[in-house]
Amino acid sequence: MSETETSGAARAAEFERWANVFTAHRAFSHPSELHGVLSGRLAAGSRIEEPEWLAMVCEHMGLAEQALDESEDLVPFMNAAYRNALQQLQSNDMTFQPLLPDEDYAIEQRLEALVAWVRGFLEGMAMAAGESLGQAPDEIRELIEDLVAISQLSEEEEADEESEQQLLEITEYVRLGAVTVFTEFNEPEKPAQGPTLH
């Protein structure tokens, strides 16, 4: 298995894990959208305390907050998801991936997931950066305009080789865009120096 295939398999497994959690809790939203909101907030420089993150999870999934106490797996899963998203964005090797289904899914479903992720990402960015997005560098403002256009794509795509290729290219553009936003709004991680107090 090549490295690309391995990372693809890991991505597919991650989407399935999220999808299973959403199905088990009868969530009415798309898992890609929640991952997008989280990624957008982190990329725009925000960090979320656990209670606020879990409240966001409940709001997006359409759950009452007592669902957190009633479910054994929801809190550990979502806290791990938060850490994974942040670690991927902080990684120097640009391993960050939007949470999307793999090519086993129909192109319409993959496009729907991408649109949901991008909408979430824009929402998360707006929540975190607010007015400062207006003062962002031209490159970031152009990227946001592109993301807005992507968020309005229709799922009526016909499945052919050309549309498959276009979807791959758009997905890669979105992935690199998220990393670019993170780089713009976040200070590089400083190496740990001795014990620190939190």
N, C-alpha and C positions, 0 to 999 in steps of 0.2 A: 504493500500500500504506500503510495507516495505521501509526502507531507501534506499536500493539498487535499488529497482524499481523506487523510486522517483528520485534518481540521474540519473538513466538510462533514465527516461522520460525527465528530464531537458536537458541531453546531446543530446537526439534525437531532441528536440525542437531547441536547439542551432544550430545543424547541418542544420536543415531545414531552419532556418533564414538565415544562411550564403548561403546555396544553392539558396534560393529565390533571394537574393541580386545578386549573381553571374549570375543567369538566367536573371534577370531583366536588367542587364547591358551587357548581351551577352558576358560574360567573357569566354576566351578560356581555362583557367586553372582550376584546381580543388581547391575548397575551402579548403580542408584539407591541400593542399600543402602550401598555403599562411599562414595558421595558424601554420604549422610546421616551416616555415621560421621565423615567429615572435617568436615562442616559443624557437627555437634554438638560436636566437640572445639574447633573454632575459636570457635564461639559462646560456649562456656563458658569462654573465656579462654586456652585452651592454644595454643601454637605448636609445630609439630613439625619437628624437624631432618630433613633429607633422608633420612639412612639409616633413621630410625625410620618415616618416612612410607612409604618404599619397602618396608620390611619389612611394614608394615600392608597395603599393596597386595597383596603376595605371599600373605600369610595369608588375606586376604579372597577373592582370586581362586583360591586353592588351587594356587599355583605354588611350585615350589622357587626359592630365591633366585637360583640360577644363571640362571633365566629372564631376569633383568634384564640379564645380560651377553650372553645369546644373542639378545635382541631389540633391534633398532635403534630401534624407536619407543616402547617401553614407558616407559622412564625419562623422555625428553623430554615425552611425552604426560602422564604423571602429575605431573611437576613443574609443567607449565603448568596442569594441572587444579587443583593446590594453590593456585597463585598467583591463578588466576581466582576460586576460591571465596572466598579471603581478600579480594581486591579488591572483589568484589560485596558481601560482608558489611560491609566498611568504607565502602562508598560512601554518601554522604549522600542520594542520590536513590532509595535503597531498590530497587535493580535486582536484588537477590539473587533467584535462582530455584532451587527444588529441581530436581534432575536427573530429569525425568519425560518420558515419551513424549507426543506430541501426540494430537489427536483422530482422527488416521488409524488409531490403534490401537483395538482393541475396548475397551469400558469395563472389562471384567474385567481386561485387561492393564494399563490405566491405574491401576485401583484396586490391583492387585497391586504395581505400581511405587511408588505412594504409600505403601502399608503398609510396603513394604521400606525406603523412604527414612526414614519416621518411626521404624521400629525401629532403623535405623542411627543416626539423630540422637539418640535416647534413649541408645543404647549409647555414642556418642561423648561426650555430655554427662556421663554417669556416669563415664566414664574420666577426663575432664578435671576435673570439679568434685567428684566423690565426695561426701563427707559434707556439704560446704558447701551442697549442694542443699537439705538439710533446713532450713537457715537462710535460704534465699532468700525474697524478698518473697512475699506471698500471691498476687499476680498471676502470678508465675513458677510457684509450686507448683500453682496451678489450671491453668495452661497445660500443665504436665507431666502432670497427671491427664488432661486432654483428649487429649494426644498418646498417652498409654498406651491410652486408649479407641480412638483412631483406629488404633493399631497392631494392634488385635484385630479390626478389621473383616473381614468375610468377602468373598471375591471372587465371591460368588454373585449379584452385582447383575444385575437385569434391565435391559437397555438401553432406557430410555425418557427422555422429556424431563426428567421430574422427577429421575431419578437422575443424568442428565448435569449438571443444575443443582446438585444436592447435591454432586457430585464437584468441580465448579468451586469452590463455596463452601468446601468442606473444604480443598481445595488452597490457596486464598488464605489461609485461616486458618492453615494450617501454615507458609506462606511468611512471613506477618507474625509468626507466633510465633517463627520462627528469628531474624528481625531483632530482635525484642523481647529474646530471650535474649542475643543478641550485645551489644545496647545496655546491658543490665544488667551483664554480666560483663566488659566491655572498656572501658578508658579511651578517651575520644575521641582520635583521632590528633592529635598535636601537629604544627603546621607545621614543616617542616624549617628549621633555623637554621644556616646555614653547613655546613661539612664535619663529618661525624660519624665516629667510629671505631667499627668493629664488632668 
